[in-house]
Amino acid sequence: MSARILIVEDEYFIAQEMADALEGAGMTVLGPCPKVAAALAILADGDPCDAAVLDASLRGVSSLPVCEALALRGIPFVVVTGFSAAQLPEPMAAAPVLSKPLDPAELVRALRGLIAGG
């Protein structure tokens, strides 16, 4: 599946594991972005992505601004977190939530489902 996926994740090894899994599935990775500002810059540059993977907290800073920017653009996303979905703000909790530690195959399946429209 050829798709462009934005990764917003502050943990280097987790981000690399995600990127490897997505590239192995034939997807193109944008980022990984370890900070909100970096992700927003990619979105502001108009670099189109088909979907995103969004860590709920980047070194203790909420990634809610990225979540809102994705929603405004109609870009589907998956939230990855160590928190429960009940602890997430509404826009994030409404998205598919995957728990850390992350199963790379589960991430690929979730993104394929989002891109396919379901």
N, C-alpha and C positions, 0 to 999 in steps of 0.2 A: 504494500500500500504506500503510495507516494503521498506524503503529507508533511507539512511544515509545523513543527511543534516547538513552542516556546517553553523552556524550562526555567522556573523561578525557584531556586533552591540554594541555601547558603552553605550547606555541608558539602564540601568538595567531593568526597567519596560517594555520597549518595547521588549527587548530581551526575557524576561520571558513570555510575551504574545505570542511572536512568538513560543517559545519552547513549551508552553502549547498547542497551536493550532496544531503544527506539531506532537507532541506526541499523541494528541487526534485523529489525522488522521492515526496513526499507524507508523509514521516515527520515526527514531532514530536521536537525536540531538547531534551534536558535537559542543562543546563550551557551551555557547556563548563566543566569543572572543571579548573583548572590545578594543583590540589594534592590529595593523597590525602585530607586531612581534608574537603575540600569534597565529594568524591565519596562518601565514607563517610556524610557528613551527609545527602545526598540519599537514599541507600539506607536509612539509619536512620529517616528521616522516613516511610518506607513509600510514597514516591512511586514507583508501579510503573513499571518499564520493561520492554520486551520483549527488549531486547538492549543491548549496550554496545560502545563502541570504546575501547580501553584502550592508551594509550602506555605502553610498558614502563618508561620512566624519566622522571620528572618533575623536571627540574632536578637530575639526579643522585640522586634519591631513588627507590627501587624502588616501583612501584605494586602490588607483590605483595599488600598488605593489601586492596586493592580487588578484585583477582583472586579472592582467597579469599572475600571477602564476596559477590561475584557467584556463585561456585560454590556457596556455602551456600544461596543463594536459588534456585538452578537457573536463573539468567539467563545465556543464552549470550553470548559476547563474542568480538570480533576483537581481536587484538593488533597494534598498528602500532609499528614500531621501525626504527631504523637498524642494529640488531644482527642477527646471524643467529639463526635459531630455536635452533641448538645452544647459543647463549650464554644462553638464557632459562631461568629456573627451571621445573621440571616443570609446575606448573599452567598457566603461560603457554604453554609449548612445545606443550602438548596442544591448545590452541585454534588456530583458523586464524590464521596470521601473515602480515601484509602489510608489505612493505618501504617505507621512505621513500626517495625522495620518493613520495608516495602518489598513485595514480590514483583520482580520485573515483568514476568509474564502477565500478571494481573493488571499492571499498568498498561501494557500494550493492548490487552483486551478492552480495558475501559476506554482508552483513547479511540480505538477502532469503532467501538459502539457509539461514542459521541460524534465522531466524524460521519458515521453512517446515518446519524439522525436518531439514535435511540439509545 
